[in-house]
């Protein structure tokens, strides 16, 4: 196996594990927040959704 081919495989596997790591972390955070927010009232959930929407919109501007 050539050095370039080995380098390409290293990049590929690093990318795969990077994506898997992010997926696991965000899935766990989502599950934890869902369990916490399921105990909150509908009004609190509605406001948190609005605040999150504003944060996402401002993130899109930057």
PQR file with spaces between the fields and no chain letter, atoms N, CA, C, O and H, PARSE charges and radii, in Angstrom:
ATOM       1  N    UNK     1       0.845   -1.175    0.000 -0.4000 1.5000
ATOM       2  CA   UNK     1       0.000    0.000    0.000 -0.0000 2.0000
ATOM       3  C    UNK     1       0.891    1.240    0.000  0.5500 1.7000
ATOM       4  O    UNK     1       1.818    1.347    0.803 -0.5500 1.4000
ATOM       5  N    UNK     2       0.608    2.166   -0.897 -0.4000 1.5000
ATOM       6  CA   UNK     2       1.436    3.361   -1.008 -0.0000 2.0000
ATOM       7  C    UNK     2       1.139    4.335    0.137  0.5500 1.7000
ATOM       8  O    UNK     2       0.124    4.233    0.826 -0.5500 1.4000
ATOM       9  H    UNK     2      -0.145    2.079   -1.549  0.4000 1.0000
ATOM      10  N    UNK     3       2.048    5.264    0.307 -0.4000 1.5000
ATOM      11  CA   UNK     3       1.892    6.240    1.386 -0.0000 2.0000
ATOM      12  C    UNK     3       0.676    7.128    1.148  0.5500 1.7000
ATOM      13  O    UNK     3      -0.018    7.497    2.095 -0.5500 1.4000
ATOM      14  H    UNK     3       2.872    5.347   -0.253  0.4000 1.0000
ATOM      15  N    UNK     4       0.414    7.471   -0.112 -0.4000 1.5000
ATOM      16  CA   UNK     4      -0.745    8.319   -0.427 -0.0000 2.0000
ATOM      17  C    UNK     4      -2.041    7.565   -0.147  0.5500 1.7000
ATOM      18  O    UNK     4      -2.995    8.133    0.384 -0.5500 1.4000
ATOM      19  H    UNK     4       0.978    7.171   -0.881  0.4000 1.0000
ATOM      20  N    UNK     5      -2.069    6.293   -0.504 -0.4000 1.5000
ATOM      21  CA   UNK     5      -3.264    5.479   -0.280 -0.0000 2.0000
ATOM      22  C    UNK     5      -3.524    5.322    1.223  0.5500 1.7000
ATOM      23  O    UNK     5      -4.664    5.405    1.681 -0.5500 1.4000
ATOM      24  H    UNK     5      -1.294    5.831   -0.935  0.4000 1.0000
ATOM      25  N    UNK     6      -2.447    5.094    1.977 -0.4000 1.5000
ATOM      26  CA   UNK     6      -2.575    4.962    3.430 -0.0000 2.0000
ATOM      27  C    UNK     6      -3.064    6.275    4.041  0.5500 1.7000
ATOM      28  O    UNK     6      -3.885    6.267    4.958 -0.5500 1.4000
ATOM      29  H    UNK     6      -1.521    5.027    1.605  0.4000 1.0000
ATOM      30  N    UNK     7      -2.562    7.401    3.533 -0.4000 1.5000
ATOM      31  CA   UNK     7      -2.981    8.713    4.015 -0.0000 2.0000
ATOM      32  C    UNK     7      -4.464    8.933    3.719  0.5500 1.7000
ATOM      33  O    UNK     7      -5.192    9.460    4.560 -0.5500 1.4000
ATOM      34  H    UNK     7      -1.895    7.407    2.788  0.4000 1.0000
ATOM      35  N    UNK     8      -4.910    8.535    2.537 -0.4000 1.5000
ATOM      36  CA   UNK     8      -6.322    8.688    2.180 -0.0000 2.0000
ATOM      37  C    UNK     8      -7.218    7.867    3.105  0.5500 1.7000
ATOM      38  O    UNK     8      -8.284    8.332    3.508 -0.5500 1.4000
ATOM      39  H    UNK     8      -4.319    8.106    1.854  0.4000 1.0000
ATOM      40  N    UNK     9      -6.794    6.655    3.441 -0.4000 1.5000
ATOM      41  CA   UNK     9      -7.579    5.825    4.356 -0.0000 2.0000
ATOM      42  C    UNK     9      -7.609    6.425    5.748  0.5500 1.7000
ATOM      43  O    UNK     9      -8.636    6.373    6.425 -0.5500 1.4000
ATOM      44  H    UNK     9      -5.928    6.277    3.113  0.4000 1.0000
ATOM      45  N    UNK    10      -6.479    7.002    6.187 -0.4000 1.5000
ATOM      46  CA   UNK    10      -6.447    7.662    7.500 -0.0000 2.0000
ATOM      47  C    UNK    10      -7.416    8.832    7.539  0.5500 1.7000
ATOM      48  O    UNK    10      -8.124    9.023    8.528 -0.5500 1.4000
ATOM      49  H    UNK    10      -5.645    7.044    5.637  0.4000 1.0000
ATOM      50  N    UNK    11      -7.452    9.618    6.466 -0.4000 1.5000
ATOM      51  CA   UNK    11      -8.393   10.738    6.388 -0.0000 2.0000
ATOM      52  C    UNK    11      -9.820   10.222    6.405  0.5500 1.7000
ATOM      53  O    UNK    11     -10.669   10.784    7.096 -0.5500 1.4000
ATOM      54  H    UNK    11      -6.876    9.463    5.663  0.4000 1.0000
ATOM      55  N    UNK    12     -10.099    9.164    5.656 -0.4000 1.5000
ATOM      56  CA   UNK    12     -11.439    8.594    5.604 -0.0000 2.0000
ATOM      57  C    UNK    12     -11.892    8.138    6.979  0.5500 1.7000
ATOM      58  O    UNK    12     -12.987    8.489    7.419 -0.5500 1.4000
ATOM      59  H    UNK    12      -9.408    8.707    5.095  0.4000 1.0000
ATOM      60  N    UNK    13     -11.057    7.353    7.669 -0.4000 1.5000
ATOM      61  CA   UNK    13     -11.451    6.828    8.975 -0.0000 2.0000
ATOM      62  C    UNK    13     -11.563    7.938   10.018  0.5500 1.7000
ATOM      63  O    UNK    13     -12.426    7.880   10.894 -0.5500 1.4000
ATOM      64  H    UNK    13     -10.168    7.068    7.312  0.4000 1.0000
ATOM      65  N    UNK    14     -10.708    8.931    9.931 -0.4000 1.5000
ATOM      66  CA   UNK    14     -10.818   10.075   10.846 -0.0000 2.0000
ATOM      67  C    UNK    14     -12.141   10.796   10.633  0.5500 1.7000
ATOM      68  O    UNK    14     -12.794   11.202   11.595 -0.5500 1.4000
ATOM      69  H    UNK    14     -10.007    8.978    9.219  0.4000 1.0000
ATOM      70  N    UNK    15     -12.533   10.954    9.384 -0.4000 1.5000
ATOM      71  CA   UNK    15     -13.815   11.605    9.078 -0.0000 2.0000
ATOM      72  C    UNK    15     -14.986   10.786    9.586  0.5500 1.7000
ATOM      73  O    UNK    15     -15.936   11.340   10.139 -0.5500 1.4000
ATOM      74  H    UNK    15     -12.002   10.624    8.603  0.4000 1.0000
ATOM      75  N    UNK    16     -14.932    9.482    9.406 -0.4000 1.5000
ATOM      76  CA   UNK    16     -16.019    8.612    9.870 -0.0000 2.0000
ATOM      77  C    UNK    16     -16.174    8.713   11.383  0.5500 1.7000
ATOM      78  O    UNK    16     -17.291    8.863   11.879 -0.5500 1.4000
ATOM      79  H    UNK    16     -14.160    9.032    8.957  0.4000 1.0000
ATOM      80  N    UNK    17     -15.081    8.633   12.115 -0.4000 1.5000
ATOM      81  CA   UNK    17     -15.162    8.689   13.574 -0.0000 2.0000
ATOM      82  C    UNK    17     -15.541   10.080   14.072  0.5500 1.7000
ATOM      83  O    UNK    17     -16.189   10.205   15.111 -0.5500 1.4000
ATOM      84  H    UNK    17     -14.173    8.511   11.712  0.4000 1.0000
ATOM      85  N    UNK    18     -15.149   11.126   13.347 -0.4000 1.5000
ATOM      86  CA   UNK    18     -15.557   12.483   13.693 -0.0000 2.0000
ATOM      87  C    UNK    18     -17.079   12.607   13.596  0.5500 1.7000
ATOM      88  O    UNK    18     -17.717   13.125   14.513 -0.5500 1.4000
ATOM      89  H    UNK    18     -14.623   11.025   12.503  0.4000 1.0000
ATOM      90  N    UNK    19     -17.656   12.140   12.502 -0.4000 1.5000
ATOM      91  CA   UNK    19     -19.108   12.207   12.314 -0.0000 2.0000
ATOM      92  C    UNK    19     -19.823   11.329   13.338  0.5500 1.7000
ATOM      93  O    UNK    19     -20.837   11.744   13.899 -0.5500 1.4000
ATOM      94  H    UNK    19     -17.138   11.720   11.758  0.4000 1.0000
ATOM      95  N    UNK    20     -19.318   10.140   13.588 -0.4000 1.5000
ATOM      96  CA   UNK    20     -19.935    9.264   14.586 -0.0000 2.0000
ATOM      97  C    UNK    20     -19.885    9.885   15.979  0.5500 1.7000
ATOM      98  O    UNK    20     -20.852    9.794   16.735 -0.5500 1.4000
ATOM      99  H    UNK    20     -18.495    9.803   13.132  0.4000 1.0000
ATOM     100  N    UNK    21     -18.770   10.511   16.316 -0.4000 1.5000
ATOM     101  CA   UNK    21     -18.640   11.158   17.619 -0.0000 2.0000
ATOM     102  C    UNK    21     -19.651   12.269   17.796  0.5500 1.7000
ATOM     103  O    UNK    21     -20.305   12.361   18.835 -0.5500 1.4000
ATOM     104  H    UNK    21     -17.984   10.585   15.702  0.4000 1.0000
ATOM     105  N    UNK    22     -19.783   13.126   16.772 -0.4000 1.5000
ATOM     106  CA   UNK    22     -20.773   14.193   16.858 -0.0000 2.0000
ATOM     107  C    UNK    22     -22.178   13.628   16.952  0.5500 1.7000
ATOM     108  O    UNK    22     -23.001   14.138   17.713 -0.5500 1.4000
ATOM     109  H    UNK    22     -19.251   13.052   15.928  0.4000 1.0000
ATOM     110  N    UNK    23     -22.461   12.591   16.196 -0.4000 1.5000
ATOM     111  CA   UNK    23     -23.796   11.990   16.221 -0.0000 2.0000
ATOM     112  C    UNK    23     -24.127   11.452   17.603  0.5500 1.7000
ATOM     113  O    UNK    23     -25.236   11.654   18.099 -0.5500 1.4000
ATOM     114  H    UNK    23     -21.793   12.177   15.579  0.4000 1.0000
ATOM     115  N    UNK    24     -23.190   10.779   18.218 -0.4000 1.5000
ATOM     116  CA   UNK    24     -23.423   10.212   19.550 -0.0000 2.0000
ATOM     117  C    UNK    24     -23.625   11.323   20.574  0.5500 1.7000
ATOM     118  O    UNK    24     -24.543   11.257   21.392 -0.5500 1.4000
ATOM     119  H    UNK    24     -22.290   10.614   17.815  0.4000 1.0000
ATOM     120  N    UNK    25     -22.777   12.337   20.532 -0.4000 1.5000
ATOM     121  CA   UNK    25     -22.876   13.420   21.513 -0.0000 2.0000
ATOM     122  C    UNK    25     -24.207   14.152   21.372  0.5500 1.7000
ATOM     123  O    UNK    25     -24.893   14.375   22.370 -0.5500 1.4000
ATOM     124  H    UNK    25     -22.031   12.391   19.868  0.4000 1.0000
ATOM     125  N    UNK    26     -24.583   14.529   20.150 -0.4000 1.5000
ATOM     126  CA   UNK    26     -25.827   15.265   19.973 -0.0000 2.0000
ATOM     127  C    UNK    26     -27.043   14.393   20.252  0.5500 1.7000
ATOM     128  O    UNK    26     -28.064   14.898   20.719 -0.5500 1.4000
ATOM     129  H    UNK    26     -24.026   14.347   19.340  0.4000 1.0000
ATOM     130  N    UNK    27     -26.958   13.113   19.978 -0.4000 1.5000
ATOM     131  CA   UNK    27     -28.065   12.218   20.312 -0.0000 2.0000
ATOM     132  C    UNK    27     -28.246   12.124   21.828  0.5500 1.7000
ATOM     133  O    UNK    27     -29.370   12.192   22.326 -0.5500 1.4000
ATOM     134  H    UNK    27     -26.129   12.703   19.598  0.4000 1.0000
ATOM     135  N    UNK    28     -27.153   11.969   22.550 -0.4000 1.5000
ATOM     136  CA   UNK    28     -27.234   11.899   24.009 -0.0000 2.0000
ATOM     137  C    UNK    28     -27.751   13.198   24.609  0.5500 1.7000
ATOM     138  O    UNK    28     -28.576   13.175   25.522 -0.5500 1.4000
ATOM     139  H    UNK    28     -26.241   11.914   22.146  0.4000 1.0000
ATOM     140  N    UNK    29     -27.273   14.329   24.104 -0.4000 1.5000
ATOM     141  CA   UNK    29     -27.750   15.621   24.602 -0.0000 2.0000
ATOM     142  C    UNK    29     -29.240   15.769   24.300  0.5500 1.7000
ATOM     143  O    UNK    29     -29.997   16.251   25.142 -0.5500 1.4000
ATOM     144  H    UNK    29     -26.602   14.348   23.362  0.4000 1.0000
ATOM     145  N    UNK    30     -29.663   15.360   23.107 -0.4000 1.5000
ATOM     146  CA   UNK    30     -31.077   15.432   22.759 -0.0000 2.0000
ATOM     147  C    UNK    30     -31.939   14.570   23.660  0.5500 1.7000
ATOM     148  O    UNK    30     -33.014   14.994   24.085 -0.5500 1.4000
ATOM     149  H    UNK    30     -29.048   14.968   22.423  0.4000 1.0000
ATOM     150  N    UNK    31     -31.482   13.375   23.952 -0.4000 1.5000
ATOM     151  CA   UNK    31     -32.236   12.475   24.835 -0.0000 2.0000
ATOM     152  C    UNK    31     -32.314   13.049   26.242  0.5500 1.7000
ATOM     153  O    UNK    31     -33.377   13.033   26.862 -0.5500 1.4000
ATOM     154  H    UNK    31     -30.609   13.031   23.607  0.4000 1.0000
ATOM     155  N    UNK    32     -31.202   13.551   26.743 -0.4000 1.5000
ATOM     156  CA   UNK    32     -31.200   14.127   28.090 -0.0000 2.0000
ATOM     157  C    UNK    32     -32.099   15.351   28.173  0.5500 1.7000
ATOM     158  O    UNK    32     -32.849   15.505   29.137 -0.5500 1.4000
ATOM     159  H    UNK    32     -30.339   13.563   26.238  0.4000 1.0000
ATOM     160  N    UNK    33     -32.029   16.222   27.174 -0.4000 1.5000
ATOM     161  CA   UNK    33     -32.887   17.406   27.194 -0.0000 2.0000
ATOM     162  C    UNK    33     -34.353   17.030   27.062  0.5500 1.7000
ATOM     163  O    UNK    33     -35.215   17.650   27.684 -0.5500 1.4000
ATOM     164  H    UNK    33     -31.419   16.097   26.392  0.4000 1.0000
ATOM     165  N    UNK    34     -34.635   16.021   26.258 -0.4000 1.5000
ATOM     166  CA   UNK    34     -36.028   15.594   26.093 -0.0000 2.0000
ATOM     167  C    UNK    34     -36.599   15.077   27.408  0.5500 1.7000
ATOM     168  O    UNK    34     -37.754   15.353   27.733 -0.5500 1.4000
ATOM     169  H    UNK    34     -33.935   15.518   25.753  0.4000 1.0000
ATOM     170  N    UNK    35     -35.808   14.338   28.160 -0.4000 1.5000
ATOM     171  CA   UNK    35     -36.304   13.820   29.438 -0.0000 2.0000
ATOM     172  C    UNK    35     -36.498   14.956   30.436  0.5500 1.7000
ATOM     173  O    UNK    35     -37.448   14.934   31.218 -0.5500 1.4000
ATOM     174  H    UNK    35     -34.870   14.114   27.896  0.4000 1.0000
ATOM     175  N    UNK    36     -35.609   15.950   30.419 -0.4000 1.5000
ATOM     176  CA   UNK    36     -35.741   17.086   31.329 -0.0000 2.0000
ATOM     177  C    UNK    36     -36.922   17.953   30.915  0.5500 1.7000
ATOM     178  O    UNK    36     -37.717   18.364   31.761 -0.5500 1.4000
ATOM     179  H    UNK    36     -34.837   15.968   29.783  0.4000 1.0000
ATOM     180  N    UNK    37     -37.043   18.234   29.613 -0.4000 1.5000
ATOM     181  CA   UNK    37     -38.101   19.131   29.139 -0.0000 2.0000
ATOM     182  C    UNK    37     -39.478   18.481   29.151  0.5500 1.7000
ATOM     183  O    UNK    37     -40.488   19.185   29.134 -0.5500 1.4000
ATOM     184  H    UNK    37     -36.398   17.900   28.927  0.4000 1.0000
ATOM     185  N    UNK    38     -39.539   17.160   29.178 -0.4000 1.5000
ATOM     186  CA   UNK    38     -40.850   16.520   29.217 -0.0000 2.0000
ATOM     187  C    UNK    38     -41.549   16.812   30.547  0.5500 1.7000
ATOM     188  O    UNK    38     -42.773   16.725   30.636 -0.5500 1.4000
ATOM     189  H    UNK    38     -38.719   16.588   29.191  0.4000 1.0000
ATOM     190  N    UNK    39     -40.784   17.153   31.564 -0.4000 1.5000
ATOM     191  CA   UNK    39     -41.351   17.496   32.864 -0.0000 2.0000
ATOM     192  C    UNK    39     -41.758   18.970   32.939  0.5500 1.7000
ATOM     193  O    UNK    39     -42.499   19.364   33.840 -0.5500 1.4000
ATOM     194  H    UNK    39     -39.789   17.223   31.491  0.4000 1.0000
ATOM     195  N    UNK    40     -41.276   19.781   31.997 -0.4000 1.5000
ATOM     196  CA   UNK    40     -41.590   21.209   32.009 -0.0000 2.0000
ATOM     197  C    UNK    40     -42.972   21.450   31.410  0.5500 1.7000
ATOM     198  O    UNK    40     -43.500   20.616   30.674 -0.5500 1.4000
ATOM     199  H    UNK    40     -40.674   19.461   31.266  0.4000 1.0000
ATOM     200  N    UNK    41     -43.534   22.575   31.729 -0.4000 1.5000
ATOM     201  CA   UNK    41     -44.871   22.893   31.217 -0.0000 2.0000
ATOM     202  C    UNK    41     -44.796   23.248   29.735  0.5500 1.7000
ATOM     203  O    UNK    41     -43.724   23.514   29.193 -0.5500 1.4000
ATOM     204  H    UNK    41     -43.105   23.253   32.326  0.4000 1.0000
ATOM     205  N    UNK    42     -45.948   23.245   29.106 -0.4000 1.5000
ATOM     206  CA   UNK    42     -46.023   23.546   27.674 -0.0000 2.0000
ATOM     207  C    UNK    42     -45.553   24.966   27.393  0.5500 1.7000
ATOM     208  O    UNK    42     -44.900   25.207   26.377 -0.5500 1.4000
ATOM     209  H    UNK    42     -46.819   23.028   29.546  0.4000 1.0000
ATOM     210  N    UNK    43     -45.869   25.901   28.262 -0.4000 1.5000
ATOM     211  CA   UNK    43     -45.464   27.296   28.074 -0.0000 2.0000
ATOM     212  C    UNK    43     -43.950   27.430   28.079  0.5500 1.7000
ATOM     213  O    UNK    43     -43.386   28.161   27.264 -0.5500 1.4000
ATOM     214  H    UNK    43     -46.400   25.706   29.087  0.4000 1.0000
ATOM     215  N    UNK    44     -43.288   26.728   28.993 -0.4000 1.5000
ATOM     216  CA   UNK    44     -41.822   26.764   29.057 -0.0000 2.0000
ATOM     217  C    UNK    44     -41.245   26.149   27.789  0.5500 1.7000
ATOM     218  O    UNK    44     -40.294   26.693   27.228 -0.5500 1.4000
ATOM     219  H    UNK    44     -43.745   26.134   29.655  0.4000 1.0000
ATOM     220  N    UNK    45     -41.790   25.038   27.327 -0.4000 1.5000
ATOM     221  CA   UNK    45     -41.315   24.397   26.109 -0.0000 2.0000
ATOM     222  C    UNK    45     -41.488   25.321   24.907  0.5500 1.7000
ATOM     223  O    UNK    45     -40.620   25.384   24.036 -0.5500 1.4000
ATOM     224  H    UNK    45     -42.563   24.596   27.783  0.4000 1.0000
ATOM     225  N    UNK    46     -42.604   26.034   24.865 -0.4000 1.5000
ATOM     226  CA   UNK    46     -42.870   26.949   23.756 -0.0000 2.0000
ATOM     227  C    UNK    46     -41.841   28.075   23.725  0.5500 1.7000
ATOM     228  O    UNK    46     -41.317   28.410   22.663 -0.5500 1.4000
ATOM     229  H    UNK    46     -43.309   25.983   25.572  0.4000 1.0000
ATOM     230  N    UNK    47     -41.550   28.660   24.889 -0.4000 1.5000
ATOM     231  CA   UNK    47     -40.566   29.738   24.945 -0.0000 2.0000
ATOM     232  C    UNK    47     -39.149   29.249   24.630  0.5500 1.7000
ATOM     233  O    UNK    47     -38.386   29.948   23.962 -0.5500 1.4000
ATOM     234  H    UNK    47     -41.976   28.388   25.752  0.4000 1.0000
ATOM     235  N    UNK    48     -38.804   28.072   25.100 -0.4000 1.5000
ATOM     236  CA   UNK    48     -37.480   27.525   24.783 -0.0000 2.0000
ATOM     237  C    UNK    48     -37.347   27.263   23.281  0.5500 1.7000
ATOM     238  O    UNK    48     -36.276   27.449   22.705 -0.5500 1.4000
ATOM     239  H    UNK    48     -39.424   27.505   25.642  0.4000 1.0000
ATOM     240  N    UNK    49     -38.437   26.832   22.659 -0.4000 1.5000
ATOM     241  CA   UNK    49     -38.429   26.637   21.210 -0.0000 2.0000
ATOM     242  C    UNK    49     -38.222   27.942   20.469  0.5500 1.7000
ATOM     243  O    UNK    49     -37.486   27.988   19.483 -0.5500 1.4000
ATOM     244  H    UNK    49     -39.308   26.681   23.128  0.4000 1.0000
ATOM     245  N    UNK    50     -38.861   28.999   20.930 -0.4000 1.5000
ATOM     246  CA   UNK    50     -38.689   30.318   20.305 -0.0000 2.0000
ATOM     247  C    UNK    50     -37.268   30.828   20.480  0.5500 1.7000
ATOM     248  O    UNK    50     -36.665   31.339   19.536 -0.5500 1.4000
ATOM     249  H    UNK    50     -39.459   28.962   21.730  0.4000 1.0000
ATOM     250  N    UNK    51     -36.737   30.691   21.683 -0.4000 1.5000
ATOM     251  CA   UNK    51     -35.363   31.141   21.944 -0.0000 2.0000
ATOM     252  C    UNK    51     -34.384   30.350   21.088  0.5500 1.7000
ATOM     253  O    UNK    51     -33.456   30.917   20.511 -0.5500 1.4000
ATOM     254  H    UNK    51     -37.227   30.276   22.449  0.4000 1.0000
ATOM     255  N    UNK    52     -34.591   29.044   21.007 -0.4000 1.5000
ATOM     256  CA   UNK    52     -33.713   28.224   20.155 -0.0000 2.0000
ATOM     257  C    UNK    52     -33.806   28.626   18.705  0.5500 1.7000
ATOM     258  O    UNK    52     -32.796   28.639   18.001 -0.5500 1.4000
ATOM     259  H    UNK    52     -35.344   28.583   21.476  0.4000 1.0000
ATOM     260  N    UNK    53     -35.011   28.958   18.236 -0.4000 1.5000
ATOM     261  CA   UNK    53     -35.185   29.397   16.856 -0.0000 2.0000
ATOM     262  C    UNK    53     -34.435   30.693   16.576  0.5500 1.7000
ATOM     263  O    UNK    53     -33.808   30.839   15.528 -0.5500 1.4000
ATOM     264  H    UNK    53     -35.832   28.947   18.808  0.4000 1.0000
ATOM     265  N    UNK    54     -34.501   31.626   17.508 -0.4000 1.5000
ATOM     266  CA   UNK    54     -33.783   32.893   17.340 -0.0000 2.0000
ATOM     267  C    UNK    54     -32.277   32.648   17.300  0.5500 1.7000
ATOM     268  O    UNK    54     -31.571   33.258   16.497 -0.5500 1.4000
ATOM     269  H    UNK    54     -35.011   31.508   18.360  0.4000 1.0000
ATOM     270  N    UNK    55     -31.786   31.770   18.150 -0.4000 1.5000
ATOM     271  CA   UNK    55     -30.345   31.452   18.165 -0.0000 2.0000
ATOM     272  C    UNK    55     -29.933   30.842   16.828  0.5500 1.7000
ATOM     273  O    UNK    55     -28.881   31.185   16.289 -0.5500 1.4000
ATOM     274  H    UNK    55     -32.359   31.275   18.802  0.4000 1.0000
ATOM     275  N    UNK    56     -30.743   29.954   16.298 -0.4000 1.5000
ATOM     276  CA   UNK    56     -30.416   29.326   15.004 -0.0000 2.0000
ATOM     277  C    UNK    56     -30.422   30.363   13.887  0.5500 1.7000
ATOM     278  O    UNK    56     -29.552   30.341   13.016 -0.5500 1.4000
ATOM     279  H    UNK    56     -31.598   29.676   16.736  0.4000 1.0000
ATOM     280  N    UNK    57     -31.397   31.271   13.906 -0.4000 1.5000
ATOM     281  CA   UNK    57     -31.456   32.304   12.881 -0.0000 2.0000
ATOM     282  C    UNK    57     -30.212   33.198   12.950  0.5500 1.7000
ATOM     283  O    UNK    57     -29.602   33.497   11.924 -0.5500 1.4000
ATOM     284  H    UNK    57     -32.103   31.289   14.613  0.4000 1.0000
ATOM     285  N    UNK    58     -29.840   33.623   14.166 -0.4000 1.5000
ATOM     286  CA   UNK    58     -28.638   34.472   14.290 -0.0000 2.0000
ATOM     287  C    UNK    58     -27.365   33.703   13.926  0.5500 1.7000
ATOM     288  O    UNK    58     -26.408   34.307   13.441 -0.5500 1.4000
ATOM     289  H    UNK    58     -30.335   33.380   15.000  0.4000 1.0000
ATOM     290  N    UNK    59     -27.332   32.414   14.146 -0.4000 1.5000
ATOM     291  CA   UNK    59     -26.171   31.611   13.738 -0.0000 2.0000
ATOM     292  C    UNK    59     -26.054   31.591   12.220  0.5500 1.7000
ATOM     293  O    UNK    59     -24.951   31.561   11.675 -0.5500 1.4000
ATOM     294  H    UNK    59     -28.110   31.923   14.540  0.4000 1.0000
ATOM     295  N    UNK    60     -27.192   31.608   11.544 -0.4000 1.5000
ATOM     296  CA   UNK    60     -27.180   31.615   10.085 -0.0000 2.0000
ATOM     297  C    UNK    60     -26.647   32.907    9.506  0.5500 1.7000
ATOM     298  O    UNK    60     -26.105   32.905    8.401 -0.5500 1.4000
ATOM     299  H    UNK    60     -28.088   31.633   11.986  0.4000 1.0000
ATOM     300  N    UNK    61     -26.787   34.018   10.228 -0.4000 1.5000
ATOM     301  CA   UNK    61     -26.294   35.305    9.756 -0.0000 2.0000
ATOM     302  C    UNK    61     -24.782   35.407    9.831  0.5500 1.7000
ATOM     303  O    UNK    61     -24.176   36.135    9.044 -0.5500 1.4000
ATOM     304  H    UNK    61     -27.227   34.019   11.126  0.4000 1.0000
ATOM     305  N    UNK    62     -24.168   34.704   10.747 -0.4000 1.5000
ATOM     306  CA   UNK    62     -22.714   34.847   10.934 -0.0000 2.0000
ATOM     307  C    UNK    62     -21.925   33.963   10.005  0.5500 1.7000
ATOM     308  O    UNK    62     -20.695   33.971   10.042 -0.5500 1.4000
ATOM     309  H    UNK    62     -24.660   34.113   11.386  0.4000 1.0000
